Amino acid sequence: MRAAPYARVSTDKQAEKYGIPSQIEELGKRCLERGWTIVLDGDKEAFIDDGYSGVELDRPALNRLRQAAREGRVDVVLAYDPDRLSRKLYHQMILAEEFEKQGIKLEFFTQRNDSLNFDNFSTEAYLLYQES
């Protein structure tokens, strides 16, 4: 399977908890464990939005990831945590549905499910939103 790791932080404070290097390391380990091939973003080892708010859906690396998905270059999108993909529940749901329609799995390192589909993602996302 071809995996597209996605990492994001918006502030230095977040970087202390969810730093880009630690996200990439964990996502890379997951890909290695599963025998997945990593889809590179140019010369980068992941799709990285460093310094971009998760409240906005229009982010450079996320846009490139979505384009790679539309082009059929991705089988699974892997993010560290749902809030790294987006801070807004409805954006998470938009992305989950978009990927599902393209036959792409969406996985989060911090989640125990092997993969999430749109039906159970909305419940998972709601519960995560309530915890934040």
N, C-alpha and C positions, 0 to 999 in steps of 0.2 A: 504494500500500500504506500501511496505517496502522501506524506504528512506535511502540512504547512503550520509550523509553530508560529504563534502570534504572542508578542510581549509588548506591554505598555506600562509606562508610569507618567504621571503628569507633574509631580512636584518632587523636590528633594526629600521632603518628609516621607512620601510614599516610597521613594527609592530605598530608604532605610529598611522598610518592611518587605517590599516587593521589588527589589532591585532588578534591573534588566539582566545583569549577568547571572543572578541566581535563578530567575525565571527560565532563561535560555538553558542553563545547566540542567534543571529538572525536566524541562520539555525534551531536551536532547536525550537524557537517560530513558525517558518513557519511550521515545522513538526507537532507541537501541534495544530496549527490552522486548519490544513488539516486532522488531525486525523491519521497521518502516524506513523508507527512503525519505530523507528530508528535502522538501522543495525549498530551494534557496530564493531569497529576494535579492536578485542581482548577486553581489559578492558577500551579502550578509547571511549569517547562519539561521536567521529567522526574520519574520516580518515584524519590524520594531517601530513603534511609535513612542519615542522618548520625548517627553515634554508636552504631550497632547492630552487634553482632557477627555475622559471617558464619557462625558456628558454629550459630546459631539459625535455624530456618526460619520462625518466627513473628516477622515484622517488619512494622511498619505499612505502609510503602510497597509492600513485596513483596506483602503481603496485598491491597492495593488493586489492584495490577497483576494478580494472579491473578484477582481478581473481574472486572476489565475484560476479561480474556481469556475468562472463562466467559460473560460477557455478549455476546461476539462483537464487541467494539470494537477488537480488536487483530489484526493480520496477522503482525507480526514483533516479537519482543522483542529488544532490543539492549542488551547490557551491555559495559563496557569490556574485561573479562577474566573468565574463569570464576570466579576467586576473589572477584570483586566480587559475583557472583550468590550464591555460597555457598562457604564454606571446606571443607565436607564433600562428598566425592565422591558419596556416596549421595544427598545433598540435590540436588546438581547433576543426578543421573540422574532423581530424582523429578520435578524441574521440567521437564527436557527431555522426559520421557515425557508429562507432563501437557500441555505445550504442543503436542507432536506430535499427541496424540489429538484436540486441538481444531483441528488444521490450521494451527497457528501455527509459523512459523520461529523459530529461536533463533540469534542471531548474536552474535559477540564481536568488538569492534574489533581486538583484538590477534591474532586468528586469521586465517589466510590463506584458509580455506574461505569460500565465499559464504554458506552456511548449513549448519547441522549438523542431522542427523536423529538419532533415538535410537540407531540401529544404529551409526553411526560416532562419535556423541557419547561413548559409553561408552569407546571406545578412546582418543579424544582426551582425555577427562577423566582416564583412568587415567595417561596419559603426563604430563599436566600435574601430576597429584598426585605422581608420582614425582619431578618436577623441583623441587617446593616443599620 
